[in-house]
Amino acid sequence: MGNYPNLSTKKIILAVTGSIAAYKSLLLTRLLIKAGAEVQVLMTPAATKFVSALSFATLSRKKVHIHIMDDDAWNNHVELGLWADAMIIAPATANSLAKMAHGITDTIVHAVYLSAKCPVFFAPAMDLDMWKHPSTKNNLQLLRSYGNIELEVGVGELASGLVGAGRMAEPEDILQHLNEHFDNDQSLAGKKVLITAGPTLERIDPVRFISNHSSGKMGIALANVFAKSGADVNLVLGPTKIKYHLHPNVQITNVESAQNMFDACVEKWATSDIAIMAAAVADYKPREIADKKIKKSADDLNLELERTKDIAKHLGLHKKSNQLLIGFALETNNGEANAKAKIEKKNFDLIVLNTLGDKGAGFKHDTNKVSIIAKSGSINHYELKPKTEVAKDILVEVEKIMP
């Protein structure tokens, strides 16, 4: 059944709307069938101008529904919405997104969408200017708020000849998302997990601050992976500009400064089973914050800094026997020695080590290369891989030492 074992026997509705990217959905249909899924294709009339219904019917081995009414027969959209384990709208044009967001049901695709009781995934596809338009952004936000799952667009050459964001996600990537969605691992069901992520921002005056290059990607990946395994996750997230989607089991607390993050973590630690300190917390902050913008008055500016509160150390001092504390160490030299020292100093059970010297690892990247060191001294080294996969490796190591 290929590399997507969780899709075997799943009932999937694939809804195709009017975009040149509809040709990708032929491959998506083939891959779903190969993975063992049962696929019912729906098409808007506009979609049939790009790809024939006969092609989809041949691949899916089912009649393709294009209209709510076929001759004298009614295609029961309510029944279809109850039948499916998942619905995928791919490609999802700007027009279709608008209809979905506002409940317009002039096609069978949109009627079934409103009737669907299953998770709904959508893969946007449109030209660059349409993708950037505020109305599209508002519709995307509405769809996310309904609990629909957005499949991130690709960047590249578009049908217009422009180069930028707006390409429909590749079929293989869509299958990977679906396969992960149907992963029924609930090993952390009932566990409460506290995760910190992103940078902190320490104000100097109303317009200036001290911070770092952390994006929060690693902590967000951890939050989603642990939530997918059944945990109730509290994500304490510093200021980040990246776009992200969170699993329904993740509750987010947005913070700005190290003190804000300290307060949030102390409040949540007492009722947590596991804490993972993935945030890049500022070690120092200005001793005084100017209430007005500091004007240039000399060639030099002396800025007096003081230590911020050590969140991980505080949690380690107040750790109970049934709690686990996992830290991160970003090092530039003597990585293993420094990481092992932190385990003792902060009472960690595990520490995740990565270095800025490794290409593709650390801040801002979608990938990371880590070593995971246990309190016992054992160490596992991992190759460079996507941060979502790194999060799964961390989950496995945490599960090994759970009380």
N, C-alpha and C positions, 0 to 999 in steps of 0.2 A: 504493500500500500504506500510505497514511496517513503518520504521523510516526514509525513504528516499523520502519524498514527491516530491522533485524537479526532480526526475527521471521518474515520470509518463509521458508516451507518448513519451519519448525521444528515438531517434534512435541511437543505440550504435553498433559499430563494435568492436568485441572482437577478437583479433588476437593472436593465440596461437603458440608458437615456441617450438623447441625440447628440453625440460627440464623435469626432474622428477617432477618439480613443476607444470607441466601441470594439475595434478589432482586437484589443488586448483582452476583452472579456471572452472571446472565443478560446484563447489559451487558458484563461482562468477556468472556464467551464471544463475543458479537457483535464486540467490538473485536479480539479475537485472530483471529477468522476474517477480519475486514476487513484486518488486517495481513498476511494470507497464511499464518497458522499452521494446522496441522492439529490439531484439538482432540478429545480423548477425555474425556468427562465421566464421572466416578464420583460416586455419591451414597450417603450412608448412608440407611437407612430413615427416620431422623428428619428428614433434609433434605427428603424428599418430602412431609412434612406442611406445609412452608412454600412450596415451589415444585414444580411438576410436572416429572416426568422428560420428559414430552412437549415442554415448552417448551425444555428443553436439547437434546433430540434434534433439534428443528426448527432451532434455531440452529446446532448443531454439525454437522448432517447425518450424525450417527452414532448408533447405538444407545447408550443410557445404561446403564451397568452399576450395579446396586444391590446385588446379592448375589454372593457367591462362586460359588454354584450357582444357575442359572436353569433351573427344571424339571429336565431330565436333563443339562443342559450345564454344564460347568465353565468359568468365566471365569478364564483362566490369569493369575494375578497376577504370576507370575515373568516371563512373556512381556511383559506390559504394562510392568513395571519396566525391562525391557531396551529396549523400544521408544522410550521418551520421551527427548527432549532436556532436558526440565525438567518437574517436577511442582509444581503450585501447590495448596495446601490453603487454600481461601477460600470461606466463612469457616471458621476453625479455632476451634471452641468450647473451653471449658475442659475439657470431657469428652474431646474428641478430642486435645487437647494432652497430657492425662494418659496416654491410651492410646499415643500416639506415643512419649512419653518412656519408657514402661515396657514397650513391646513387646507390647501386647495387640492381638490380630488377630481381633476378632469381627465386623468388617465388611470389605468389599472395599477400602474406602479405606485402612484400616490395614494390610491384607495387602499391598497394592501399595506402600504407604509403606515397609514393611520390605524389600521386594524391589527398590526403586528404585536404579538405578546412576547416575542423573542427579542434578543439583543439585535440592534440595527447598526451595521457598519456602513460607512459611505466613503467613497474614494473620489474626491473632487477632481474635475478636469476642465480646464478653461484657459483662455489666453491671459497673458500677464496683467494687462490693465483691468480685466474683469476680476481677476483674483485679488488685486489690490484695492478694488473699489470698496468704499465704506459700507455699501449695502450688502455686499458679499460677506464682509467681516461680521456685520451684525447678524446675518442669517446663520453663519457658522457658530457664533456665540449662542444663539437661541437653540440650535440643534444640539450643541454640547450640553446645554442646560437641561434638555429633555432626557439626557442620558445616552444619546446616540454616540457612537464611537467613530471619530474622524481618523481616516487613514491618510497619513501625511503626504502631501504632493511632492513630486520630484522636481528637480531643477534641470533645465536643459533647453534644447531647441524646441519651440512650439510650432503649431501648424501655421501661424502667421509669419514665421521666420524670425520672430523675436526670440531672445534667449533669456530665460528666467524661470520663476516658480509658476507652477500650474499644470505640470504633467501628472497624469494619473499614476498612482502607485503601481509598481510592477506586480504582475500576477503572483510571482513567487513570494513577494513580500506580504501580499494580502493573505496568501495561504498560511504563512508563518504566523501572522497575527491571529488568524482563526484557530490554528492548531494550539497556540498558547492559550487562547480564550477557553478552549475546551479541556485544558489540562485540569484534572480534578483533584490535584494534590491539595489537601486541606490539613497538612501536618501541623500548622500553627493555629488551628481553630481554637478560639477561646483565649489566645494569648494577646496581650497588649504590648505593642512595640512603639518605642519612642525613637524617632530618627531626626537628626539635625542635618541641614543641607544649606549650601550656598555660602556667600560671604556675610560678614557683618559690615556695617557702615558706621564709622565714628566721626561725628561732626566736629569741625574746627570752628566754623562760623555758619551763617545761614546759607552759604553757597559752596563751601569747601568741605571736604571730608577725607578721611583715611579709609581705604578699603583694599581689596585684593582681586585677583582675576578669577576667583571661583564662580562657576556658572550655576552650580546646584544640580547638574545632570546626574552625578553619581548618587546623591542622596535621593533624588526623585526616582531613579531606577530602583533603588533599594526599597523605597516605600511601595512601589507598585508590585515588585516581586514578592515582598513579605505579605502584602495585602491579598495578593492572588492565592497565597498559600493558606488563607483563612484568618490571618491576624487582623486585629483592629489596630490600625497604625495612626499615631499622632506624628505628623510631619511639621517640624518647626523650621520654617524656611526664611532665610535671609533675603535681602533684595536681589532679585534676578530679573533679567530682561528676556530670558528664553521662553519660548512657547512650550507648554507642557500639558499633559493630560493625566489625571489621577484616577486610580481605581476607586470604585464607590466605597471601599472599606477604609479609605484614607481621609482623615480629618486634618485640615491644614491650619496652622497658626503662623501668620506672617509677622515677622519681626524685622527690626532695623539694626539695632546696636547689640554689642556683646551682652550688655546688661539686660536688654529685652529678652535675648535668647536664654540667658542664665535664669531669669525669673520664670520663663515658660517651662524650661526643663525641670527646675526644682519643683514646680507645681505638679508636673505630670509624672515624675520619677517614682513617687511613692506608690502609685497604682500600676506601674509598668512591670512587665516580666523581663523585657529586653530593651536595652538602649544602644543605639548605634550613632556614634559621634562622627558624622561625615562632613559637617560644616567646617569651613575655614574661618575660624573665629579670630578676630584681631587680638594680638597679644598685648597691644598698648592702645591707649586712647588719650586725647588731649586732656590735661589736668583741668583746664577751663575752656568752656565753649563761649566764644564771643557772641553777643546778642545782635551785633551788626557786622556787616562785611568788613574784614580787616583791610585797611587801605595801605597801599605801598608808601612807606615813609622812610625806608632805609634800604641799603643793598642786601642786608641779611634779615632773616626773621628767625628768631629763636622760639621754637615750639616745645614746651615742656610736656612730656608724656608720662603717664602712669600705667601700671599694669591693670589689665582687665581681670575680672574674676575667672578662674580656671574652672570651666563648667564640668569637664570630664573628671577632674580631680575631686571636685565637690561630690559628684554622683558616686565616685569610687569610695569615698569616705563613708557614704551613707548607704552603701550597697548591702542588701540582705543576702542570705545564703541561697535563696531561690531566685535571685536576679542575675542576669548576665549583662556585662558591659563590654561593648566592642568599640575600639578606637581606630582612628586613621593616623598614619604618619606619612607626611610628604617630606622627603629628605633630599638633600643635594650631595651629601657625602656621609660615609659611615652609616649607611641606612639600617642594616640589621642590628648593629650595636645600639644605635639610638632608639630604634623601635623597641628592642627588648628592655631597655632602660625605662621606657615609658610604660611598659606593662607593669613593672614593679611600682613605679612612682604613682601611677593613677589607678592601680588595682583593676586593670583590664583583664578580661578572660581571653580575648583575642585582639590582635591588632593587624590592620591591613596596611601594608607598606607599599608605597610607590615613590618613584624618584622622578624629578624633573629632567634627568638626563636621558630617560627612555623616550624615544620618538613616538608620538601618538598617545602618550600617557599624561595624566595630570589635568590641569585646568583647561576648560573650554572644549576639550576633545570629546568626541562621541565614543572613543575607545579608552581603554586603560590597561596597564600591565602591572599586576600586583603580586605580592607575596603575602601569605596569611600566616602569622606566627601565633601559636597558642601559648598560654601561660606555662605549659609544661616544657616549652622550648622547641617543640616540633614546628617545622616550617614547610609550607607547600608553595612552590613557585608556579605561576601561571603565565601563559603566553599573552601577547597583546590580543585583545578581543573587545567587542562592543560592551559598553558599560552595563547593558541589560544582562549580558552573559556573566559579567563579573559579579553582578548582584546575585545571580543564581549560585555562583561558586561560594560566595559569602554565606548564603542561606544554608548550603550543604554543611559548611563548617560549623555554623551555629547549631544546626540540628544535632550534630555529633556530640556537643557538650551540654545540651539542654538537660536541666535537672529532671 
